[in-house]
Amino acid sequence: MLSAEFLMTTPQPFIAFLFPGQGSQAVGMGKELAEKYPIARQTFDEANDALGYKLSQLCFEGPEEKLRMTEITQPAILTASVAAWRVLNEKGITANFGPRCGRDNYFRRLRSHRAQSWKVHAGGSPRGRRRHGGDSGNGP
């Protein structure tokens, strides 16, 4: 058994979590985590509720064309990353280096994304209409 003195004086490795960005999305992302770990399933359920649509279904089953849409991709990658982060935390693996994204910040980002997405689909943002090809009426 390691002594407390040894643990206090021995340098610990730095652990940082790096998460993917847009372009790394793929149909099926997060599905295995959600099936295996309740905290991951809960994360996807919370995202579904916060966004007002079944993000989990789009992540797990597609279609790929819809998952590639920026307004879907961004919360999908964020949710899959937070699900993985929560699983690691439950296993006692925590980052001790770099910025932290707390649960409240995560849901604030989701709500903000939903509000921005709504503006784009309601025609409230000319920049958004150009970027997303206009208001298709098929919002997320």
Beta strands, then each sheet from edge to edge (+ up, - down):
end
